[in-house]
């Protein structure tokens, strides 16, 4: 039985809103590719699945279904030079910015026969596996409400997902060499008394998003039992202007390039 193909879109350094737009095109493609009734067993290949990878080009505070900042707090955050954005995902306010890997998997949980909580656990397992590739044996997932991946009492990877008609969107933010002082101005993910950390801080050396991409993809393949296809995003031919906002790697890129 062949492993399910997942299309990889590497946007490089990219404005957060543009990464969201690419994600939405992938969600539309996944819905359009969905066949009829769910088979008795999971299919050998799940059409239309993707993962959108990017590094935010500018600082932005993002919140989900809960935790929108009050007007005065929002004004303070804007005064520090950050954008503000509400997103259709679970979770409270958090920070996204340069030095952070954003991964938005667009997967069909119905075809994979995977419950939502099991999917979140799979994302946590993927990041724990990747951290251990870097020698961080202490990386771990905790029970709810402490979603994400932790090093002691500090979160290295935040997770917030949306699932509509069994198609996932949003996903995770992994701190690689992020400026962690941006988190000082919020209660990250609404968790009082908890800290944030990064791979660079834990390893005592610079770890960029580029350093992390291949170990992340290797761990993704192992956890989700898939192969990768590197290609343009759906609707790319109609949106060259918007895609030009992304100033990092081109969309089409083989592993290790």
BAFI-3210 file (N, C-alpha, C; in Angstrom, 3 decimals, decimal comma, padded with zeros to 6 digits):
// residues 257
n [1|2|3|4|5|6|7|8|9|10|11|12|13|14|15|16|17|18|19|20|21|22|23|24|25|26|27|28|29|30|31|32|33|34|35|36|37|38|39|40|41|42|43|44|45|46|47|48|49|50|51|52|53|54|55|56|57|58|59|60|61|62|63|64|65|66|67|68|69|70|71|72|73|74|75|76|77|78|79|80|81|82|83|84|85|86|87|88|89|90|91|92|93|94|95|96|97|98|99|100|101|102|103|104|105|106|107|108|109|110|111|112|113|114|115|116|117|118|119|120|121|122|123|124|125|126|127|128|129|130|131|132|133|134|135|136|137|138|139|140|141|142|143|144|145|146|147|148|149|150|151|152|153|154|155|156|157|158|159|160|161|162|163|164|165|166|167|168|169|170|171|172|173|174|175|176|177|178|179|180|181|182|183|184|185|186|187|188|189|190|191|192|193|194|195|196|197|198|199|200|201|202|203|204|205|206|207|208|209|210|211|212|213|214|215|216|217|218|219|220|221|222|223|224|225|226|227|228|229|230|231|232|233|234|235|236|237|238|239|240|241|242|243|244|245|246|247|248|249|250|251|252|253|254|255|256|257]
n.u [000,847|000,630|002,051|000,309|000,229|001,377|001,223|003,814|004,283|006,545|006,952|008,862|010,265|007,598|004,706|002,365|-000,507|-000,535|000,373|-001,850|-003,736|-002,747|-003,041|-005,874|-006,535|-005,495|-007,170|-009,613|-008,930|-008,531|-011,107|-012,401|-011,148|-012,052|-013,395|-016,330|-018,424|-017,013|-014,585|-014,521|-012,061|-009,139|-007,980|-005,344|-004,100|-004,539|-006,171|-005,418|-004,287|-002,189|000,691|001,499|004,292|005,991|007,833|007,138|007,210|007,113|006,472|003,547|000,594|-001,683|-004,913|-007,310|-010,425|-010,881|-009,785|-009,265|-007,572|-008,255|-009,258|-007,406|-005,149|-004,651|-003,919|-001,494|000,050|000,126|001,555|004,079|004,906|003,815|001,618|-001,918|-004,242|-007,147|-007,848|-009,261|-009,227|-008,603|-007,786|-005,967|-004,474|-001,382|002,051|003,511|006,354|009,495|012,004|010,527|008,965|006,138|003,633|001,079|-000,859|-003,008|-005,204|-007,241|-009,228|-011,348|-010,985|-008,624|-009,448|-009,155|-009,588|-010,211|-008,842|-006,936|-005,539|-004,374|-002,709|-001,034|000,305|001,721|003,323|004,856|006,418|007,785|009,260|010,849|012,279|013,813|015,490|017,262|018,525|017,142|016,008|014,251|011,955|008,429|004,933|002,011|-000,952|-004,243|-005,129|-002,739|-001,792|000,510|004,129|006,596|009,409|010,368|008,767|008,304|007,065|007,876|006,705|003,707|000,304|-002,553|-005,552|-007,927|-010,876|-012,914|-015,614|-014,146|-011,685|-008,513|-006,976|-004,757|-002,440|000,675|003,221|006,561|009,152|012,164|014,576|013,397|012,704|012,179|011,281|009,023|006,917|006,637|004,712|002,186|-000,124|000,886|-001,003|-002,928|-002,110|-001,362|001,605|003,321|006,164|007,955|010,065|012,835|014,285|016,880|017,544|017,379|019,336|021,578|022,773|022,587|019,667|018,133|015,125|015,584|017,422|015,756|013,802|014,146|014,510|011,999|010,222|010,960|010,100|007,377|006,628|007,018|005,182|002,676|002,636|003,272|004,128|005,965|005,108|006,434|005,255|003,487|001,048|-002,570|-004,380|-002,273|-001,457|-003,327|-002,688|-000,187|000,730|000,072|001,546|004,060|004,624|005,878|009,073|011,056|012,172|011,475|008,244|008,321|010,314|012,735|013,513|016,108|017,109]
n.v [-001,184|002,206|005,145|008,002|010,918|014,180|017,527|019,914|023,247|025,688|028,717|030,426|033,454|035,370|037,474|037,172|037,327|036,636|033,986|032,861|033,249|031,571|029,144|029,022|028,682|026,151|024,696|024,949|023,505|020,960|020,315|020,283|018,124|015,992|012,749|010,626|008,859|007,852|005,300|001,782|001,215|003,231|005,171|004,389|006,642|010,009|012,422|015,826|016,856|019,043|020,866|023,939|025,882|028,456|031,448|034,038|037,342|039,703|041,082|039,963|039,868|037,348|036,057|033,522|031,894|032,814|035,309|037,878|041,004|043,790|047,169|049,118|047,563|046,498|048,816|049,386|047,217|047,636|050,009|049,132|048,267|046,008|043,929|043,210|040,558|038,609|035,140|032,198|029,899|027,640|028,695|031,200|034,515|034,859|035,155|035,775|035,770|036,787|034,223|032,099|029,025|028,488|026,146|024,961|022,434|020,945|018,702|015,786|014,698|012,962|011,130|010,068|008,885|010,002|011,372|014,748|015,459|013,441|014,208|016,662|015,612|014,151|016,226|017,294|015,073|014,938|017,297|016,829|014,601|015,785|017,633|015,865|014,931|016,975|016,564|017,259|015,832|016,284|017,439|017,578|016,664|017,878|017,225|018,567|021,730|022,392|022,529|021,861|021,878|021,379|022,557|021,828|024,199|025,915|026,866|025,674|025,269|026,293|025,313|025,602|024,911|024,648|023,026|022,226|020,635|018,322|018,968|020,160|023,222|026,031|025,432|024,942|026,761|027,053|027,992|028,986|030,744|032,908|036,257|036,399|038,354|039,606|038,154|039,044|040,950|039,953|037,411|034,485|032,300|032,351|031,243|031,606|032,184|030,541|030,020|030,937|029,505|028,812|026,917|027,791|028,994|026,771|025,073|026,599|027,840|029,443|028,584|028,394|028,878|027,670|025,684|023,938|022,986|020,564|018,415|018,761|018,128|015,455|014,309|014,845|013,220|010,697|010,656|011,142|009,288|009,581|010,602|013,196|015,850|018,457|021,521|024,222|026,415|025,912|027,888|029,535|030,445|032,390|034,277|035,616|038,139|038,467|036,375|037,317|038,862|037,264|036,864|035,011|031,714|030,128|028,825|026,262|023,710|021,277|018,726|019,668|021,675]
n.w [000,000|-000,931|000,563|001,852|-000,183|000,596|-000,129|-000,082|000,750|000,740|001,932|002,849|004,209|005,048|004,957|007,630|007,086|004,351|004,387|005,625|003,582|001,561|002,899|003,045|000,360|000,037|001,759|000,386|-001,909|-000,810|000,031|-002,435|-003,607|-002,214|-002,237|-002,559|-000,228|002,948|002,844|003,859|004,921|005,640|002,848|000,465|-000,518|000,245|-001,265|-002,079|000,273|002,248|003,483|004,777|005,052|006,735|007,628|009,736|008,474|009,843|013,134|014,827|016,740|017,485|017,975|018,897|019,164|021,663|024,051|022,908|022,865|025,065|024,154|025,068|025,705|023,169|021,799|023,062|022,229|019,466|019,468|019,971|017,570|016,418|014,455|014,667|014,823|014,342|014,309|012,827|014,784|017,539|020,893|022,862|022,868|021,126|020,020|016,837|014,749|013,146|012,983|013,759|013,079|011,237|010,789|008,866|008,625|006,269|006,429|005,909|008,224|008,404|006,307|007,196|009,475|012,055|015,184|016,415|018,810|018,789|016,542|017,373|019,369|017,698|016,340|018,502|019,118|016,821|016,992|019,391|018,610|016,633|018,222|019,708|017,777|017,747|020,093|022,370|024,825|026,889|025,939|025,865|025,771|027,423|029,428|028,499|030,013|028,768|026,064|023,424|023,069|025,482|027,386|030,382|032,370|030,312|027,169|024,003|021,608|020,257|019,795|017,838|016,400|013,680|012,589|010,011|008,604|008,791|007,690|008,353|009,542|010,191|012,892|014,073|015,907|016,077|018,111|017,007|016,624|017,767|018,894|022,084|023,786|022,836|023,803|026,361|026,711|026,760|027,959|027,135|025,187|027,122|029,525|032,700|034,597|033,194|031,058|028,017|025,518|023,306|020,591|020,141|022,602|024,321|023,313|023,385|021,230|017,966|016,232|013,328|011,337|008,866|009,608|010,886|009,168|007,541|009,502|010,717|008,600|008,161|010,577|010,397|008,229|009,371|011,528|010,331|008,337|005,469|002,100|000,355|-001,873|-003,642|-004,499|-006,248|-004,712|-004,696|-006,995|-007,444|-009,972|-010,427|-008,614|-008,580|-007,889|-005,147|-004,059|-004,507|-002,341|-000,519|000,557|000,850|000,388|-002,814|-003,808|-004,887|-003,967|-003,423|-000,910|001,333|-000,254]
ca.u [000,000|001,434|001,803|-000,474|001,038|001,026|001,928|004,530|004,447|007,524|006,810|009,986|009,914|006,334|003,733|001,411|-001,783|-000,380|000,398|-003,246|-004,424|-002,307|-003,705|-007,292|-006,606|-005,265|-008,395|-010,583|-008,497|-008,772|-012,548|-012,759|-010,565|-012,632|-014,299|-017,645|-018,505|-015,785|-014,472|-014,464|-010,699|-008,497|-007,435|-003,892|-003,660|-005,552|-005,966|-005,666|-003,706|-001,054|001,212|002,036|005,379|006,454|008,418|006,519|008,148|006,998|005,803|002,093|-000,113|-002,842|-005,732|-008,299|-011,815|-010,910|-008,593|-008,989|-007,144|-009,070|-008,819|-006,202|-004,038|-004,375|-003,188|-000,116|000,755|000,385|002,595|005,375|005,236|003,290|000,277|-002,921|-005,081|-007,959|-007,757|-010,276|-008,606|-008,741|-006,692|-005,902|-003,514|000,021|002,899|004,201|007,319|010,716|012,661|009,524|008,416|004,700|003,226|-000,376|-001,262|-004,381|-005,384|-008,623|-009,289|-012,340|-010,345|-007,579|-010,093|-008,403|-010,356|-009,515|-007,867|-005,849|-004,745|-003,541|-001,675|-000,070|001,159|002,641|004,287|005,740|007,392|008,637|010,196|011,810|013,168|014,760|016,506|018,246|019,103|016,354|015,260|013,259|010,752|007,288|003,570|001,298|-002,405|-004,973|-005,148|-001,372|-001,527|001,776|005,327|007,196|010,689|010,072|007,567|008,324|006,553|008,704|005,850|002,281|-000,582|-003,933|-006,059|-009,332|-011,289|-014,225|-015,945|-013,059|-010,455|-007,796|-006,220|-003,871|-001,529|001,652|004,272|007,744|010,159|013,519|015,446|012,460|012,945|011,174|010,788|007,684|005,931|006,553|003,625|000,916|-000,124|000,865|-001,986|-003,804|-001,616|-000,641|002,684|004,137|007,093|008,198|011,475|013,118|015,331|018,179|017,811|017,591|020,561|022,709|023,374|021,541|018,964|017,225|014,044|016,190|018,013|014,709|012,831|014,253|014,108|010,549|009,559|011,212|009,215|006,009|006,419|006,942|003,969|001,472|002,784|002,999|005,228|005,826|005,179|006,730|004,591|002,848|-000,233|-003,716|-004,698|-001,050|-001,419|-004,207|-002,331|001,249|001,008|000,044|002,646|005,301|004,886|006,742|010,409|012,028|012,391|010,381|007,255|008,701|011,640|012,921|014,142|017,537|017,569]
ca.v [000,000|003,418|006,112|009,138|012,086|015,488|018,569|020,841|024,603|026,396|030,118|031,209|034,636|035,714|038,102|036,214|037,265|035,915|032,560|032,468|033,172|030,330|028,064|028,941|028,072|024,716|024,129|024,831|022,415|019,697|020,034|019,940|016,820|014,925|011,870|010,361|008,349|007,333|003,862|000,945|001,340|004,448|004,988|004,369|008,005|010,990|013,498|017,204|017,274|019,958|021,535|025,250|026,234|029,822|032,188|035,366|038,385|040,837|040,692|040,071|039,162|036,668|035,328|032,641|032,053|033,474|036,061|039,117|042,046|044,994|048,259|049,752|046,623|046,426|050,031|049,239|046,262|048,314|051,017|048,442|047,967|044,702|043,846|042,495|039,806|037,501|033,975|031,165|028,726|027,612|029,255|032,607|035,333|034,470|035,992|035,183|036,709|036,212|033,213|031,109|028,193|028,253|024,991|024,845|021,218|020,871|017,256|015,305|013,797|011,915|010,098|009,449|008,284|010,538|012,378|016,027|015,406|012,598|015,011|017,572|014,776|013,812|017,406|017,343|013,981|015,311|018,283|016,141|013,776|016,681|018,147|014,815|014,912|017,993|016,199|017,803|014,679|016,716|017,956|016,726|017,178|017,808|017,115|019,840|022,756|022,774|022,069|022,310|021,123|022,098|022,252|022,237|025,030|026,874|026,303|025,894|025,170|026,502|024,639|026,075|024,368|024,746|021,879|022,429|019,502|017,345|019,459|020,971|024,410|026,544|024,336|025,119|027,772|026,546|029,036|028,553|031,805|034,007|037,234|036,015|039,500|039,945|037,459|039,675|041,923|039,224|036,123|033,592|031,207|032,470|030,404|032,384|031,534|029,690|030,773|030,511|029,281|028,561|025,922|028,451|029,143|025,469|024,450|027,483|028,234|029,870|027,568|029,144|028,123|026,821|024,510|023,074|022,525|019,156|017,543|018,868|017,355|014,035|013,897|014,898|011,999|009,531|010,685|011,096|008,186|010,164|011,052|014,611|016,403|019,879|022,158|025,497|026,325|026,034|029,280|030,328|031,101|033,547|035,179|035,871|039,382|038,245|035,494|038,077|039,427|036,343|037,245|033,982|030,670|029,939|027,839|024,927|023,466|019,912|018,621|019,940|022,714]
ca.w [000,000|-000,997|001,618|001,377|-000,552|001,136|-000,858|000,793|000,232|001,564|001,579|003,334|004,996|004,403|005,862|008,205|006,347|003,089|004,714|005,836|002,289|000,905|003,622|002,664|-000,968|000,226|002,340|-000,703|-002,780|-000,112|-000,021|-003,805|-003,952|-001,394|-002,972|-001,984|001,143|003,559|002,631|005,062|005,459|005,145|001,509|000,353|-000,772|000,594|-002,227|-001,713|001,550|002,117|004,681|004,413|005,970|006,546|008,743|009,680|008,076|010,753|014,374|014,850|017,801|016,901|018,937|018,289|019,557|022,960|024,424|022,180|023,807|025,219|023,282|025,594|025,524|021,733|021,431|023,547|021,372|018,187|019,684|019,948|016,182|016,021|013,920|015,460|013,904|014,846|013,431|013,046|015,393|018,979|021,663|023,246|022,136|021,109|019,167|015,688|014,201|012,568|013,805|014,164|012,012|011,232|009,975|008,743|007,901|005,750|006,357|005,957|009,375|008,153|005,495|008,012|010,649|013,181|015,929|016,532|019,906|018,320|015,610|018,175|019,981|016,641|016,150|019,644|018,968|015,728|017,470|020,371|017,829|016,006|019,275|020,083|016,724|018,141|021,373|023,480|025,334|027,879|025,284|026,197|025,706|028,690|029,248|028,433|028,957|028,425|024,703|022,854|023,468|026,593|028,005|031,745|032,453|029,210|025,914|022,824|020,423|020,510|018,839|017,776|015,132|013,296|011,787|009,420|007,721|008,957|007,065|009,329|009,156|011,237|013,251|015,153|015,813|016,768|018,343|016,646|017,136|017,974|019,954|023,075|024,552|022,354|024,630|027,676|026,733|026,749|028,662|025,976|025,168|028,277|030,621|033,711|035,330|032,331|030,237|026,633|025,216|021,887|020,354|020,319|024,035|024,948|022,814|023,617|019,951|017,033|015,442|012,464|010,712|007,832|010,257|011,435|008,167|007,142|010,619|010,899|007,544|008,427|011,672|009,864|007,441|010,254|012,350|009,497|007,387|004,157|001,261|000,049|-003,216|-003,505|-005,641|-006,020|-004,022|-005,582|-007,262|-007,575|-011,277|-010,376|-007,504|-008,572|-007,189|-003,702|-003,693|-004,563|-001,022|000,213|000,117|001,199|-000,593|-003,734|-003,379|-005,309|-003,428|-002,963|000,410|001,436|-001,158]
c.u [000,889|001,067|001,117|000,437|000,489|001,876|002,540|004,696|005,341|007,532|007,995|009,510|008,722|005,418|002,697|000,082|-001,679|-000,305|-001,017|-003,993|-004,027|-002,978|-005,160|-007,459|-006,382|-006,494|-009,448|-010,228|-008,758|-010,245|-012,970|-012,269|-011,215|-013,577|-015,616|-017,582|-017,172|-015,716|-014,382|-013,101|-010,097|-007,874|-005,918|-003,333|-004,811|-005,319|-006,179|-005,067|-002,432|-000,502|001,907|003,056|005,838|007,151|007,830|007,546|008,158|006,266|004,299|001,562|-001,421|-003,597|-006,779|-009,697|-011,965|-009,701|-008,272|-008,596|-008,159|-008,453|-007,519|-004,979|-003,662|-003,576|-001,737|000,686|001,072|001,516|003,990|005,769|004,739|001,934|-000,631|-003,881|-005,859|-007,908|-008,830|-009,599|-008,921|-007,596|-006,779|-004,837|-002,114|000,762|003,459|005,159|008,534|011,397|011,730|009,066|006,914|004,406|001,712|-000,697|-002,737|-004,638|-006,863|-008,734|-010,326|-011,724|-009,261|-008,139|-009,368|-009,267|-009,522|-008,476|-006,682|-004,944|-003,822|-002,402|-000,611|000,851|002,170|003,719|005,308|006,817|008,317|009,691|011,270|012,796|014,208|015,811|017,609|018,864|018,351|015,430|014,170|011,989|009,585|005,985|002,917|-000,201|-003,039|-005,150|-003,772|-000,976|-000,212|002,911|006,142|008,607|010,571|008,760|007,498|007,921|007,481|007,875|004,390|001,469|-001,981|-004,505|-007,523|-009,645|-012,721|-014,517|-014,800|-011,766|-009,774|-007,191|-005,551|-002,976|-000,609|002,645|005,428|008,777|011,548|014,537|014,625|012,961|011,837|010,648|009,411|006,603|005,728|005,309|002,242|001,015|-000,232|-000,105|-002,898|-003,367|-000,766|000,478|003,550|005,020|007,114|009,701|011,622|014,167|016,712|018,531|018,138|018,906|021,792|023,452|022,268|020,974|017,918|016,102|014,601|016,805|016,959|013,868|012,946|013,960|012,606|009,817|009,771|010,267|007,758|005,702|006,230|005,618|002,717|001,559|002,481|004,293|004,976|005,890|005,394|006,172|004,047|001,530|-001,382|-004,075|-003,472|-001,005|-002,274|-003,750|-000,833|001,592|001,048|001,223|003,973|005,624|005,856|008,159|011,470|012,219|011,236|009,454|007,672|010,123|011,760|013,573|015,630|018,038|017,925]
c.v [001,242|004,354|007,339|010,303|013,361|016,518|019,555|022,177|025,366|027,851|030,965|032,358|035,309|036,430|037,094|036,183|036,523|034,410|032,049|032,337|031,908|029,128|027,913|028,371|026,557|024,028|023,938|023,679|021,059|019,330|019,613|018,554|015,674|014,072|011,671|009,842|007,812|005,829|003,101|001,012|002,633|004,204|004,991|005,772|008,955|012,233|014,857|017,669|018,088|020,295|022,805|025,647|027,659|030,319|033,590|036,458|039,567|040,394|040,923|039,281|038,624|035,961|034,525|032,943|032,769|034,387|037,276|040,213|043,176|046,123|048,894|048,863|046,513|047,644|049,944|048,299|046,885|049,324|050,402|047,998|046,630|044,853|043,086|041,816|038,733|036,371|032,963|029,883|028,739|028,358|030,744|033,316|034,735|035,376|035,164|036,223|036,016|035,256|032,114|030,328|028,049|027,088|024,883|023,564|021,304|019,394|016,900|014,264|012,697|010,784|009,358|008,730|008,692|011,567|013,638|015,996|014,518|013,326|015,970|016,795|014,381|014,990|017,526|016,274|014,295|016,281|017,673|015,308|014,648|017,247|017,109|014,597|015,930|017,695|016,724|016,714|015,079|017,270|017,010|017,454|016,965|017,678|018,497|020,409|023,171|022,218|022,646|021,403|021,999|021,611|022,741|022,995|026,066|026,193|026,670|025,880|025,315|025,832|025,234|025,699|024,732|023,513|022,128|021,341|018,499|017,752|020,409|022,216|024,977|025,397|024,688|026,223|027,323|027,660|028,480|029,545|033,073|034,958|037,046|037,196|039,952|039,281|038,134|040,558|041,276|038,070|035,061|032,428|031,222|031,684|031,236|031,538|030,600|030,556|030,296|030,351|029,034|027,466|026,535|028,588|027,800|024,833|025,322|027,872|028,653|028,682|028,302|028,248|027,204|025,562|023,474|022,401|021,038|018,194|017,591|018,017|015,853|013,521|013,889|013,624|010,780|009,498|010,506|010,077|008,638|010,320|012,521|014,876|017,899|020,597|023,513|025,302|026,445|027,498|030,144|031,067|032,362|034,576|035,426|037,130|039,189|037,392|036,239|038,754|038,549|036,506|036,204|033,001|030,598|028,827|026,419|024,660|022,027|019,877|018,932|021,036|023,986]
c.w [000,000|000,139|001,028|001,000|000,069|000,400|000,128|000,076|001,180|001,130|002,002|004,210|004,333|005,388|006,343|007,450|005,014|003,320|004,968|004,517|001,525|001,575|003,180|001,264|-000,872|000,827|001,251|-001,639|-002,134|-000,135|-001,416|-004,192|-003,201|-002,241|-002,221|-000,565|001,640|003,343|003,945|005,721|004,923|003,778|001,514|000,137|-000,500|-000,252|-001,590|-000,403|001,327|003,490|004,201|005,475|005,686|007,800|008,692|009,405|009,029|012,013|014,314|016,048|017,234|018,014|018,196|018,790|020,888|023,091|023,599|023,173|023,890|024,401|023,767|025,423|024,054|021,279|021,877|022,655|020,012|018,334|019,696|018,542|015,683|015,361|014,876|014,510|014,650|013,830|013,804|013,516|016,878|019,636|021,900|022,414|022,224|020,139|018,018|015,120|013,629|013,545|014,280|012,939|012,224|010,306|010,033|007,967|007,489|005,441|006,481|007,075|009,175|007,343|006,288|009,235|011,932|013,901|016,137|017,648|019,520|017,347|016,362|018,844|018,950|016,353|017,285|019,502|017,878|016,212|018,520|019,638|017,180|017,035|019,660|019,004|017,015|019,502|022,577|024,023|026,314|027,251|025,535|025,933|027,061|028,432|029,100|029,839|028,467|027,056|024,199|023,282|024,407|026,892|029,448|031,794|031,343|027,904|024,767|021,547|020,839|019,413|018,962|016,426|014,934|012,467|011,323|008,421|007,654|008,253|008,044|008,694|010,396|011,707|014,383|014,829|016,693|016,884|018,062|017,197|017,336|019,066|020,998|023,884|024,069|023,203|025,990|027,821|026,707|027,746|027,572|026,154|026,400|029,491|031,577|034,340|034,511|031,441|028,798|026,451|023,723|021,774|020,577|021,792|024,670|024,540|023,018|022,362|019,001|016,244|014,617|011,951|009,626|008,433|010,630|010,361|007,844|008,292|010,885|009,860|007,740|009,516|011,224|009,077|008,333|011,024|011,500|008,362|005,962|003,370|000,943|-001,447|-003,037|-004,726|-005,257|-005,287|-005,016|-005,756|-007,460|-008,907|-011,289|-009,352|-007,436|-007,793|-005,695|-003,275|-003,707|-003,244|-000,235|-000,307|000,442|000,068|-001,582|-003,254|-003,734|-004,856|-002,932|-001,597|000,333|000,544|-000,399]
res [x|x|x|x|x|x|x|x|x|x|x|x|x|x|x|x|x|x|x|x|x|x|x|x|x|x|x|x|x|x|x|x|x|x|x|x|x|x|x|x|x|x|x|x|x|x|x|x|x|x|x|x|x|x|x|x|x|x|x|x|x|x|x|x|x|x|x|x|x|x|x|x|x|x|x|x|x|x|x|x|x|x|x|x|x|x|x|x|x|x|x|x|x|x|x|x|x|x|x|x|x|x|x|x|x|x|x|x|x|x|x|x|x|x|x|x|x|x|x|x|x|x|x|x|x|x|x|x|x|x|x|x|x|x|x|x|x|x|x|x|x|x|x|x|x|x|x|x|x|x|x|x|x|x|x|x|x|x|x|x|x|x|x|x|x|x|x|x|x|x|x|x|x|x|x|x|x|x|x|x|x|x|x|x|x|x|x|x|x|x|x|x|x|x|x|x|x|x|x|x|x|x|x|x|x|x|x|x|x|x|x|x|x|x|x|x|x|x|x|x|x|x|x|x|x|x|x|x|x|x|x|x|x|x|x|x|x|x|x|x|x|x|x|x|x|x|x|x|x|x|x|x|x|x|x|x|x]
***
